[in-house]
């Protein structure tokens, strides 16, 4: 299965996304740069920055009912 991670927010979120990616790859998943070609889509953000949270909800709306696993 392929996964795609999109990171919103601060530098710590970028670090966390890298750790998530490393863990998924060790488990046999394949990283993808194409969100539409991915089986699993991960939006990584925090709720401290309101703008980042708003962007995540906007992204979630784009993939509603498209048969994707959203995390």
Order of alpha helices (4+ residues) and beta strands (2+ residues): beta-alpha-beta-beta-alpha-beta
